[in-house]
Amino acid sequence: MINLLQIFGKKTFAHGIHPDEYKETSQKITRRLAFPTKVSLPLAQSIGKPARAIVHKGQYVQRGELIAEADGFMSVPLHASVTGIVAAIELVLTAKGNKELAIILETSLSSGQAVLKSATKNIASMSRTELIQAVQNMGMVGLGGAAFPTHVKMSIPNDRNIHTVIVNGCECEPFLTTDHRVMLEQVQNLILGIQIALKCVDAETAIIGIENNKPDVLEAIKSHLANETNITVVAVETKYPQGAEKMLIKSLLGVEIPSKGLPSEIGLAVFNVTTLAQIGTLMPLSQPLIERIITITGDNLRKSGNYIVPLGTSLGHILNHADFFGNEAELILGGPMMGMAAASLDVPITKGTGAVLVLDKRATKDDEIMPCIKCSLCLQACPINLNPSELGQLAAKRRYDVMEEQYNLNDCFDCGCCSYVCPSNIPLVQYFRIAKTLNRERHRQNG
């Protein structure tokens, strides 16, 4: 295997793309969005099992109060993001286009929205088991978009030893600047979160990987690491998808995660910077995750920026307070490369929502889908060396089983590089998402 670090002398990986960045909001300080009159809190806030509601209609709850408990190890609890009354427990529309059970809270307009107080924690005296349990109790999931239960990632199997924690501060998607602001504004909390993660996975060192288009962040973090002998910060090349854990590991260490494997198989644990910063912020106060910072940006917005938003806030409320002045637009939860289009202004913000992106004319391609011309641009762009062209033709023939068994479909992490460069406008990544969904359903039916 060729080591790219030796060839180019810089921290990078093969292939990938360089889309325009559109990161003007990185220079705006984080502000708090006005509280909504109601929130809709889906019980499914992670890729694990949905939480189980423990409140009833008409019940008064305080901000930070437990309203749904974890339903097993692969589940996280849910807490009230506003003080108010439980208006209903019913199905609501989500960004996925389906309906999921949610707790609806009507905000108490007379309340000061103070968070329910709990006894503070002495982090230094807590054991590894106690720390991991505290992470689950606060309802923490990966805030970089995947929403994987953080306590599960920290629960390393007995047959694996973690030597290094990789802290992902790349934020390589266009438009997104949430992590950028967190790394500038919450450095001390981030460092505490890293130390907690090191103890949870029993690792000795941590490396913070940050793209070199963030010199202000690199300088801010370096200035706080003088007394942290086990934490280093490293600049990596600005390139998409540098923030994918496979690519970041390749860039930082020159090693690869095995096909279908996990970072823990090679002694690594990867966490998003905002996830660790929130752990460092909330755990000492015994407070749960009830709000998050999101980037609100795109077209026809007078007040774009990064905002602290209560979980369950609707897109309609967000656009109203960001002063959207257009008539029609595509609304995307997340970035333009891997985000998900929302079909309704009633869709609520969840723990995994890092951005609300409003796109007008830039949102769609007017050109029709044309046949593949065998140009190989998708092969040159794919960061994990798949053959998107061949996979796309197999998808057209509905040979989903062959895509998985012979062409390593499951190694694809939906970065969208192939669709971005395709001159025939073939929506390759959408085909791959459909194929993986249908394969999972097939495996479920076959037991």
C-alpha positions as CSV (number, residue, x, y, z in Angstrom):
1,M,0.0,0.0,0.0
2,I,1.4,3.4,-1.1
3,N,1.8,5.9,1.8
4,L,0.5,9.2,0.5
5,L,2.2,11.1,3.3
6,Q,5.6,10.1,1.9
7,I,4.7,11.1,-1.6
8,F,3.1,14.5,-1.0
9,G,4.5,15.4,2.4
10,K,1.0,16.5,3.6
11,K,-1.8,15.0,5.5
12,T,-4.3,13.8,2.9
13,F,-5.9,10.8,1.1
14,A,-6.3,9.7,-2.5
15,H,-9.1,11.1,-4.7
16,G,-12.0,13.2,-3.3
17,I,-13.2,16.5,-4.6
18,H,-12.9,20.3,-3.9
19,P,-16.4,21.8,-3.9
20,D,-16.8,25.6,-3.2
21,E,-16.9,26.1,0.5
22,Y,-19.6,28.8,1.2
23,K,-18.5,29.1,4.9
24,E,-19.2,32.8,5.5
25,T,-21.1,31.9,8.8
26,S,-17.8,30.7,10.3
27,Q,-17.0,34.4,11.2
28,K,-20.3,34.9,13.1
29,I,-20.5,34.3,16.8
30,T,-23.0,31.7,18.0
31,R,-26.4,33.2,19.2
32,R,-29.5,31.7,20.8
33,L,-32.6,31.3,18.7
34,A,-35.9,32.5,20.3
35,F,-37.8,29.6,22.0
36,P,-40.6,28.2,19.9
37,T,-44.2,28.0,21.2
38,K,-44.1,24.2,20.9
39,V,-41.6,21.4,20.2
40,S,-42.0,18.0,18.7
41,L,-39.5,15.5,20.1
42,P,-39.4,12.1,18.2
43,L,-38.6,9.2,20.4
44,A,-36.1,8.0,17.8
45,Q,-33.2,10.4,18.3
46,S,-30.3,8.0,17.3
47,I,-29.7,5.1,15.0
48,G,-30.4,2.8,18.0
49,K,-33.7,1.8,19.5
50,P,-36.2,4.6,20.2
51,A,-36.6,5.8,23.7
52,R,-39.8,4.8,25.7
53,A,-42.1,7.7,26.8
54,I,-42.6,8.0,30.6
55,V,-44.9,11.1,30.6
56,H,-48.5,11.5,29.8
57,K,-50.7,14.1,28.1
58,G,-51.3,17.1,30.3
59,Q,-48.2,16.6,32.4
60,Y,-46.1,19.7,33.3
61,V,-42.4,19.1,32.7
62,Q,-39.4,21.3,33.3
63,R,-36.6,21.9,30.8
64,G,-34.0,19.1,31.2
65,E,-36.5,16.7,32.8
66,L,-36.4,13.1,31.7
67,I,-39.5,12.4,29.5
68,A,-38.5,9.2,27.7
69,E,-36.1,6.5,29.1
70,A,-33.5,4.5,27.2
71,D,-35.0,1.2,26.0
72,G,-31.9,-1.0,26.2
73,F,-28.2,-0.6,25.6
74,M,-28.5,0.6,22.0
75,S,-30.9,3.4,23.0
76,V,-30.6,6.9,24.6
77,P,-33.0,8.7,26.8
78,L,-34.9,11.9,25.8
79,H,-35.3,15.0,28.0
80,A,-37.6,18.1,27.7
81,S,-36.1,20.8,25.6
82,V,-38.5,23.4,27.0
83,T,-40.5,23.9,30.1
84,G,-44.2,23.4,29.4
85,I,-47.1,21.0,29.1
86,V,-47.2,17.6,27.3
87,A,-49.8,18.4,24.6
88,A,-49.7,15.0,23.0
89,I,-47.8,11.8,22.2
90,E,-48.4,11.2,18.6
91,L,-47.0,10.5,15.1
92,V,-45.1,13.4,13.5
93,L,-43.5,13.8,10.1
94,T,-39.7,13.6,10.1
95,A,-37.0,14.5,7.6
96,K,-36.9,10.9,6.4
97,G,-40.4,11.4,5.0
98,N,-42.0,8.9,7.4
99,K,-44.0,9.5,10.6
100,E,-42.5,8.6,14.0
101,L,-43.9,8.7,17.5
102,A,-43.0,12.0,19.3
103,I,-43.7,13.8,22.5
104,I,-45.3,17.3,21.8
105,L,-44.6,20.0,24.4
106,E,-46.3,23.3,24.5
107,T,-43.9,25.9,25.8
108,S,-44.8,27.7,29.0
109,L,-44.5,31.4,28.0
110,S,-44.4,32.5,31.6
111,S,-41.4,30.3,32.4
112,G,-37.8,31.5,32.4
113,Q,-36.8,28.2,30.8
114,A,-34.3,27.4,33.4
115,V,-32.8,23.9,33.2
116,L,-33.8,21.5,35.9
117,K,-30.9,21.5,38.5
118,S,-29.0,18.4,39.4
119,A,-26.0,17.7,41.6
120,T,-22.7,18.5,39.9
121,K,-20.3,15.7,39.2
122,N,-16.7,15.3,40.2
123,I,-15.4,14.0,36.9
124,A,-11.9,13.2,38.2
125,S,-13.3,10.8,40.8
126,M,-15.6,8.9,38.4
127,S,-14.7,5.4,37.1
128,R,-14.7,4.5,33.4
129,T,-18.0,2.6,33.9
130,E,-19.6,5.6,35.7
131,L,-18.5,8.0,32.9
132,I,-19.9,5.8,30.2
133,Q,-23.2,5.5,32.1
134,A,-23.3,9.3,32.5
135,V,-22.8,9.7,28.8
136,Q,-25.9,7.5,28.1
137,N,-27.9,9.2,30.9
138,M,-27.4,12.6,29.2
139,G,-28.8,11.2,26.0
140,M,-25.6,11.9,24.0
141,V,-25.3,10.8,20.4
142,G,-22.8,11.7,17.7
143,L,-23.5,15.3,16.8
144,G,-21.6,15.2,13.5
145,G,-24.7,13.8,11.7
146,A,-24.6,10.0,12.3
147,A,-26.4,10.2,15.7
148,F,-24.7,6.9,16.8
149,P,-25.2,6.5,20.6
150,T,-21.9,7.8,22.1
151,H,-21.9,5.5,25.1
152,V,-22.0,2.5,22.7
153,K,-18.9,3.8,20.8
154,M,-17.2,4.2,24.2
155,S,-18.0,0.6,25.3
156,I,-15.0,-1.0,23.6
157,P,-15.1,-4.9,23.4
158,N,-12.8,-6.7,25.7
159,D,-10.8,-8.2,22.8
160,R,-9.8,-4.7,21.4
161,N,-7.4,-2.2,22.8
162,I,-7.6,1.5,21.9
163,H,-4.4,3.5,21.8
164,T,-5.5,6.7,20.2
165,V,-8.7,8.9,20.1
166,I,-9.2,10.7,16.8
167,V,-11.1,14.0,17.3
168,N,-12.8,14.9,14.0
169,G,-12.8,18.7,13.5
170,C,-12.7,18.7,9.7
171,E,-16.3,19.8,8.9
172,C,-15.6,19.3,5.2
173,E,-19.2,19.8,3.9
174,P,-19.8,23.0,2.2
175,F,-21.8,25.7,4.1
176,L,-21.5,23.9,7.6
177,T,-19.6,25.9,10.3
178,T,-21.0,24.5,13.6
179,D,-17.8,22.7,14.5
180,H,-15.8,25.7,13.5
181,R,-17.6,27.9,16.0
182,V,-17.5,25.3,18.8
183,M,-13.8,24.9,18.4
184,L,-13.3,28.7,18.8
185,E,-15.8,29.3,21.5
186,Q,-15.7,26.1,23.7
187,V,-12.0,25.1,23.7
188,Q,-11.8,24.3,27.4
189,N,-15.0,22.2,27.3
190,L,-13.6,20.4,24.2
191,I,-10.4,19.5,26.0
192,L,-12.3,18.2,29.1
193,G,-14.5,16.1,26.7
194,I,-11.4,14.7,25.1
195,Q,-10.0,13.7,28.5
196,I,-13.3,12.0,29.4
197,A,-13.3,10.1,26.1
198,L,-9.6,9.0,26.7
199,K,-10.6,7.6,30.1
200,C,-13.7,5.9,28.7
201,V,-11.9,4.0,25.9
202,D,-8.7,3.6,28.0
203,A,-6.5,5.3,25.4
204,E,-3.3,7.2,26.1
205,T,-3.3,9.9,23.4
206,A,-5.7,12.0,21.3
207,I,-5.2,13.7,17.9
208,I,-7.4,16.5,16.8
209,G,-7.6,16.6,13.0
210,I,-8.6,20.0,11.5
211,E,-8.7,21.1,7.9
212,N,-6.1,23.7,7.0
213,N,-8.7,26.2,5.9
214,K,-9.4,27.0,9.6
215,P,-6.2,28.7,10.7
216,D,-8.0,30.6,13.5
217,V,-9.2,27.3,15.0
218,L,-5.8,25.7,14.8
219,E,-4.2,28.7,16.6
220,A,-7.0,28.8,19.2
221,I,-6.6,25.1,20.1
222,K,-2.8,25.1,20.0
223,S,-2.8,27.9,22.5
224,H,-4.8,25.8,25.0
225,L,-2.7,22.6,24.7
226,A,0.5,23.8,26.4
227,N,-0.3,21.7,29.5
228,E,-2.0,18.8,27.7
229,T,0.9,16.4,26.9
230,N,-1.4,13.7,25.6
231,I,-3.4,15.8,23.1
232,T,-2.1,17.1,19.8
233,V,-3.7,19.1,17.0
234,V,-2.8,18.3,13.3
235,A,-3.7,20.2,10.2
236,V,-5.0,18.1,7.3
237,E,-5.6,19.1,3.7
238,T,-8.9,20.8,2.9
239,K,-10.7,18.3,0.7
240,Y,-14.0,16.6,0.7
241,P,-14.7,14.1,2.3
242,Q,-11.8,14.7,4.7
243,G,-14.3,14.5,7.6
244,A,-15.2,10.8,7.0
245,E,-13.5,8.8,9.6
246,K,-11.9,6.4,7.1
247,M,-10.3,9.3,5.3
248,L,-9.3,11.2,8.4
249,I,-7.5,8.2,9.8
250,K,-5.8,7.7,6.4
251,S,-4.7,11.4,6.4
252,L,-3.5,11.5,10.0
253,L,-1.8,8.1,10.4
254,G,-1.4,6.7,6.9
255,V,-3.3,3.5,7.8
256,E,-6.6,2.1,6.5
257,I,-9.7,0.7,8.3
258,P,-10.2,-2.8,6.9
259,S,-13.1,-3.3,4.5
260,K,-16.3,-3.7,6.5
261,G,-14.3,-3.0,9.6
262,L,-14.3,-0.5,12.4
263,P,-11.7,1.9,13.7
264,S,-11.5,-0.1,17.0
265,E,-10.0,-3.0,15.0
266,I,-6.8,-1.0,14.5
267,G,-6.8,0.6,18.0
268,L,-8.7,3.8,17.3
269,A,-11.8,5.5,18.5
270,V,-13.2,8.5,16.5
271,F,-15.4,11.3,17.9
272,N,-16.8,14.5,16.5
273,V,-15.5,17.7,18.2
274,T,-19.0,19.0,19.0
275,T,-19.9,15.7,20.6
276,L,-16.9,15.9,23.0
277,A,-17.4,19.6,23.6
278,Q,-20.9,19.0,24.7
279,I,-19.8,16.1,27.0
280,G,-17.3,18.4,28.5
281,T,-20.0,21.1,29.0
282,L,-22.9,19.0,30.3
283,M,-21.4,16.2,32.3
284,P,-19.9,18.3,35.2
285,L,-23.3,19.9,35.6
286,S,-25.2,16.6,35.3
287,Q,-27.3,18.2,32.5
288,P,-28.7,16.3,29.5
289,L,-28.5,17.1,25.8
290,I,-31.7,19.2,25.1
291,E,-30.4,21.7,22.5
292,R,-27.6,21.9,20.0
293,I,-25.8,24.4,17.8
294,I,-26.9,24.3,14.1
295,T,-25.8,26.3,11.1
296,I,-28.6,28.1,9.4
297,T,-27.5,29.3,6.0
298,G,-28.0,29.4,2.3
299,D,-30.1,31.6,0.0
300,N,-32.6,34.4,0.8
301,L,-31.8,34.5,4.5
302,R,-31.2,37.9,6.2
303,K,-30.0,36.4,9.5
304,S,-27.8,33.4,8.6
305,G,-25.4,32.1,11.2
306,N,-24.9,29.5,14.0
307,Y,-27.7,29.3,16.5
308,I,-28.4,27.4,19.7
309,V,-31.7,25.7,19.1
310,P,-33.9,23.6,21.4
311,L,-34.4,20.0,20.1
312,G,-37.8,19.6,18.5
313,T,-37.9,23.1,17.0
314,S,-39.7,23.2,13.6
315,L,-38.1,24.3,10.4
316,G,-40.9,26.9,10.0
317,H,-39.9,28.5,13.3
318,I,-36.2,28.5,12.3
319,L,-36.8,30.1,8.9
320,N,-39.0,32.7,10.4
321,H,-36.4,33.8,12.9
322,A,-33.6,33.6,10.3
323,D,-35.7,36.0,8.2
324,F,-36.2,34.0,5.1
325,F,-37.6,36.2,2.3
326,G,-37.9,33.9,-0.7
327,N,-41.0,32.2,-2.1
328,E,-39.7,28.7,-2.8
329,A,-36.6,26.8,-1.8
330,E,-35.2,23.4,-1.1
331,L,-34.7,22.8,2.6
332,I,-31.9,20.4,3.5
333,L,-31.1,19.1,7.0
334,G,-27.3,18.9,7.0
335,G,-24.9,19.7,4.2
336,P,-25.5,19.7,0.4
337,M,-23.5,16.5,-0.1
338,M,-24.9,14.2,2.5
339,G,-27.9,16.0,3.9
340,M,-31.5,15.1,3.7
341,A,-34.2,17.2,2.0
342,A,-37.2,18.1,4.2
343,A,-40.7,17.9,2.8
344,S,-42.5,20.1,5.4
345,L,-41.9,23.1,7.5
346,D,-43.3,21.1,10.4
347,V,-40.2,18.8,10.4
348,P,-38.4,19.1,13.8
349,I,-34.7,19.5,14.6
350,T,-33.3,16.4,16.2
351,K,-30.0,15.5,17.9
352,G,-28.4,14.6,14.6
353,T,-29.3,17.8,12.8
354,G,-26.2,19.9,12.3
355,A,-27.6,22.5,9.8
356,V,-30.6,23.9,8.0
357,L,-29.6,24.7,4.5
358,V,-31.8,26.8,2.3
359,L,-31.1,26.5,-1.4
360,D,-32.8,28.2,-4.2
361,K,-31.5,27.9,-7.8
362,R,-28.4,26.0,-6.6
363,A,-30.5,23.2,-5.3
364,T,-31.3,21.3,-8.5
365,K,-29.8,20.5,-11.9
366,D,-31.9,21.3,-14.9
367,D,-30.1,18.8,-17.1
368,E,-31.7,15.5,-17.7
369,I,-30.1,12.2,-16.7
370,M,-28.1,10.8,-19.6
371,P,-26.4,7.4,-20.2
372,C,-23.0,6.7,-18.6
373,I,-20.2,7.7,-21.1
374,K,-17.4,5.7,-19.3
375,C,-15.4,8.8,-18.5
376,S,-14.1,7.3,-15.3
377,L,-14.5,10.6,-13.4
378,C,-16.4,8.9,-10.6
379,L,-13.6,6.3,-10.2
380,Q,-11.1,9.2,-9.9
381,A,-13.3,10.9,-7.3
382,C,-14.3,7.9,-5.1
383,P,-12.2,8.1,-1.9
384,I,-12.4,4.4,-1.2
385,N,-11.6,3.2,-4.7
386,L,-15.0,1.7,-5.6
387,N,-16.3,1.5,-9.1
388,P,-19.4,3.8,-9.0
389,S,-20.0,3.5,-12.7
390,E,-20.3,-0.3,-12.5
391,L,-22.3,-0.1,-9.4
392,G,-24.7,2.4,-11.0
393,Q,-25.3,0.0,-14.0
394,L,-26.0,-2.9,-11.6
395,A,-28.4,-0.7,-9.7
396,A,-30.3,0.1,-12.9
397,K,-30.6,-3.7,-13.4
398,R,-31.7,-4.1,-9.7
399,R,-28.8,-6.4,-9.1
400,Y,-28.5,-5.2,-5.5
401,D,-27.2,-8.5,-4.2
402,V,-24.3,-8.5,-6.7
403,M,-23.5,-4.9,-5.7
404,E,-23.1,-6.0,-2.1
405,E,-21.4,-9.3,-2.6
406,Q,-19.0,-8.6,-5.4
407,Y,-18.6,-4.8,-5.6
408,N,-18.3,-3.9,-1.9
409,L,-21.4,-1.7,-1.8
410,N,-21.4,-1.5,2.0
411,D,-18.0,0.2,2.0
412,C,-19.7,3.2,0.4
413,F,-20.5,5.8,3.0
414,D,-22.7,8.0,0.8
415,C,-20.3,10.9,0.4
416,G,-21.7,11.8,-3.0
417,C,-18.4,12.5,-4.8
418,C,-19.5,10.3,-7.7
419,S,-22.7,12.2,-8.2
420,Y,-21.0,15.5,-7.9
421,V,-18.5,14.9,-10.8
422,C,-20.8,12.8,-13.1
423,P,-21.2,14.7,-16.4
424,S,-24.3,12.6,-17.3
425,N,-26.1,13.8,-14.1
426,I,-26.6,10.2,-12.9
427,P,-27.7,10.3,-9.2
428,L,-25.3,7.5,-8.3
429,V,-25.3,8.0,-4.5
430,Q,-29.1,8.0,-4.4
431,Y,-29.0,4.6,-6.3
432,F,-26.6,3.3,-3.7
433,R,-28.7,4.4,-0.8
434,I,-31.7,2.7,-2.3
435,A,-29.7,-0.5,-2.9
436,K,-28.4,-0.6,0.7
437,T,-31.8,-0.1,2.1
438,L,-33.3,-2.9,0.0
439,N,-30.5,-5.2,0.9
440,R,-31.0,-4.6,4.6
441,E,-34.7,-5.4,4.2
442,R,-33.8,-8.5,2.3
443,H,-31.5,-9.6,5.0
444,R,-34.1,-8.9,7.7
445,Q,-36.7,-11.0,5.9
446,N,-34.3,-13.9,5.4
447,G,-33.3,-13.8,9.1
